[in-house]
Amino acid sequence: MNTIFLSHAHIGHYPGLMYLGKEAINSRQLPVKAGTKMKEVLENNAPWSQLTALENIVVQEVFDRQQVSISSEVTVTPILVPHRNEFSETFAFWIKGPNKKVLFIPDIDRWDEWDIDIREAAKAADICFLDGTFHSPQDLAKIGRDYRQLPHPLMTETIELLGDLTGETKIYFTHLNHSNPVLQKDGALRKEIEAKGFYIADEEMEFRL
């Protein structure tokens, strides 16, 4: 069954739901898993409330560390992470298939603010998709913004923290900001990161679990 899991209510993480509406796909009762506050955002605020009123989507509440079965072989477990949370809670997800276990954390403020040790979590995963929003403080400097206004762990910090684990866990960076120089596929910086054993997630990648 097709199912959507929403991490939180920041731009880029839920506006795509609009394409499920009557003006586009016009889906029917598509399950959307979301936390308590995220569910309220979707059900009580236009234009998302139209999706629920017309039953294009059915928002189903999920809770911290409570496993959700989406098939006989695949489970997803939401895990709360610290990430500003102006409008909703923020979830990371453990995704477990018959053969592999994936840790998906597209957004978090800082690794040391989480109540889970990211090193131990990464060791427990076969594949990690981790917050790669900014590579370094210089990412936003050219447009006069301070990356600390938008808390995310820097890729440089994550590489230093987890660099010795790439032999046992495949670690992909995801959620790259448009300012991140690693987006240049043939760039020297991307090649340097890949030489250290890390990967950059690209659109339309598929993984067999």
For each residue, the residues with C-beta under 8 A, 3 or more apart:
1: 31 70 71
2: 30 31
3: 30 31 32 33 70
4: 17 30 31 32 33 57
5: 32 33 34 62 76 78 91 93
6: 9 13 14 32 33 34 35 38 91
7: 13 90 91 92 93 106 107
8: 13 35 38 83 85 87 88 89 90 91 107
9: 6 13 14 37 38 41 86 87 88
10: 13 83 84 87 107
11: 15
12: 15
13: 6 7 8 9 10 106 107
14: 6 9 17 38 41 42 48
15: 11 12 18
16: 19
17: 4 14 20 21 32 42 48 51 57
18: 15 21 24 47 48 51
19: 16 24 25
20: 17 24 25 26 27 30 51 56 57
21: 17 18 24 25 26 47 50 51 54 56
22: 26 50 54 56
23: 26
24: 18 19 20 21
25: 19 20 21 56
26: 20 21 22 23 56
27: 20 30 56 57
28: 55 56
29: 55 56 57 58
30: 2 3 4 20 27 56 57 58
31: 1 2 3 4 57 58 60
32: 3 4 5 6 17 42 57 58 59 60
33: 3 4 5 6 60 61 62 68 76 78
34: 5 6 38 39 42 59 60 61 62 88
35: 6 8 38 39 61 62 63 78 88 89 91
36: 39 40 61 63 89
37: 9 40 41 85 87 88 89
38: 6 8 9 14 34 35 41 42 88 89
39: 34 35 36 42 43 59 61
40: 36 37 43 44
41: 9 14 37 38 44 45 48 87 88
42: 14 17 32 34 38 39 45 48 49 51 52 57 59
43: 39 40 48 49 52 59
44: 40 41 49
45: 41 42 48 49
46: 49 50
47: 18 21 50 51
48: 14 17 18 41 42 43 45 51 52
49: 42 43 44 45 46 52 53
50: 21 22 46 47 53 54 56
51: 17 18 20 21 42 47 48 54 56 57
52: 42 43 48 49 55 56 57 58 59
53: 49 50
54: 21 22 50 51
55: 28 29 52 58
56: 20 21 22 25 26 27 28 29 30 50 51 52
57: 4 17 20 27 29 30 31 32 42 51 52
58: 29 30 31 32 52 55
59: 32 34 39 42 43 52
60: 31 32 33 34
61: 33 34 35 36 39
62: 5 33 34 35 66 68 78 91
63: 35 36 66 78
64: 78 79 80 91
65: 77 78 79
66: 62 63 77 78
67: 75 76 77
68: 33 62 75 76 77 78
69: 72 74 75
70: 1 3 74 75 76
71: 1 74
72: 69
73: 97 98
74: 69 70 71 95 96 97 98 209
75: 67 68 69 70 95 96
76: 5 33 67 68 70 93 94 95 96
77: 65 66 67 68 93 94 96
78: 5 33 35 62 63 64 65 66 68 91 92 93
79: 64 65 91 92 93 94 116
80: 64 89 90 91 92
81: 90 91 92 105 107 108 109 114
82: 85 90 108 109 110 113 114
83: 8 10 90 107 108 109 151
84: 10 90 109 151
85: 8 37 82 88 89 90
86: 9
87: 8 9 10 37 41
88: 8 9 34 35 37 38 41 85
89: 8 35 36 37 38 80 85
90: 7 8 80 81 82 83 84 85 107 108
91: 5 6 7 8 35 62 64 78 79 80 81
92: 7 78 79 80 81 103 104 105 106 108
93: 5 7 76 77 78 79 103 104
94: 76 77 79 101 102 103 104 125
95: 74 75 76 101 102 103 104 209
96: 74 75 76 77 100 101 102 209
97: 73 74 100 101 102 208 209
98: 73 74 209
99: 208 209
100: 96 97 126 127 207 208 209
101: 94 95 96 97 124 125 126 127 209
102: 94 95 96 97 125 126 127 128 129 207 209
103: 92 93 94 95 121 122 124 125 127 128 129 130
104: 92 93 94 95 128 129
105: 81 92 108 128 129 130 131
106: 7 13 92 129 131 174 175
107: 7 8 10 13 81 83 90 131 133 152 175
108: 81 82 83 90 92 105 111 113 114 131 152 153
109: 81 82 83 84 113 151 152 153
110: 82 113 114 151 153
111: 108 114 118 153 157 158 161
112:
113: 82 108 109 110
114: 81 82 108 110 111 118
115:
116: 79 120 121
117: 120 121
118: 111 114 121 122 161 162
119: 122 123 161 162 165
120: 116 117 123 124
121: 103 116 117 118 124 125 128
122: 103 118 119 125 128 162 165 169 171
123: 119 120 165 168 169
124: 101 103 120 121
125: 94 101 102 103 121 122 128 169
126: 100 101 102 169 170
127: 100 101 102 103 169 170 171 172 207
128: 102 103 104 105 121 122 125 169 170 171 172
129: 102 103 104 105 106 172 173 174 201
130: 103 105 158 171 172 173 174
131: 105 106 107 108 152 153 158 173 174 175
132: 135 155 158 173 174 175 176 180 182 200 201
133: 107 150 152 175 176 177 180
134: 137 139 140 147 150 152 154 155 177 179 180
135: 132 138 139 154 155 156 180 181 182 189
136: 139 154 155 156
137: 134 140 141 146 147 154
138: 135 141 142
139: 134 135 136 147 177 179 180 181
140: 134 137 143 144 145 146 147 150 177 179
141: 137 138 144 145
142: 138 179
143: 140 179
144: 140 141
145: 140 141 149 150
146: 137 140 149
147: 134 137 139 140 150 152 154
148: 151
149: 145 146
150: 133 134 140 145 147
151: 83 84 109 110 148
152: 107 108 109 131 133 134 147
153: 108 109 110 111 131 157 158
154: 134 135 136 137 147 157 158
155: 132 134 135 136 158 159 173 180 182 193
156: 135 136 159 160
157: 111 153 154 160 161
158: 111 130 131 132 153 154 155 161 162 173
159: 155 156 162 163 193 196 198
160: 156 157 163
161: 111 118 119 157 158
162: 118 119 122 158 159 165 166 169 171
163: 159 160 166 196 197
164: 167
165: 119 122 123 162 168 169 171
166: 162 163 169 170 171 196 197 198
167: 164 197
168: 123 165
169: 122 123 125 126 127 128 162 165 166
170: 126 127 128 166 199
171: 122 127 128 130 162 165 166 197 198 199
172: 127 128 129 130 198 199 200 201
173: 129 130 131 132 155 158 176 182 193 198 199 200 201
174: 106 129 130 131 132 201
175: 106 107 131 132 133
176: 132 133 173 180 182 183 200
177: 133 134 139 140 180
178: 183
179: 134 139 140 142 143
180: 132 133 134 135 139 155 176 177 183
181: 135 139 184 187 189 190
182: 132 135 155 173 176 187 189 190 193 200
183: 176 178 180 190
184: 181 187 189 190
185: 190
186: 190 191
187: 181 182 184 190 191
188: 191 192
189: 135 181 182 184 192 193
190: 181 182 183 184 185 186 187 193 194 200
191: 186 187 188 194 195
192: 188 189 195 196
193: 155 159 173 182 189 190 196 198 200
194: 190 191 197 198 199 200
195: 191 192
196: 159 163 166 192 193
197: 163 166 167 171 194
198: 159 166 171 172 173 193 194
199: 170 171 172 173 194
200: 132 172 173 176 182 190 193 194
201: 129 132 172 173 174 205
202: 205
203:
204:
205: 201 202
206:
207: 100 102 127
208: 97 99 100
209: 74 95 96 97 98 99 100 101 102
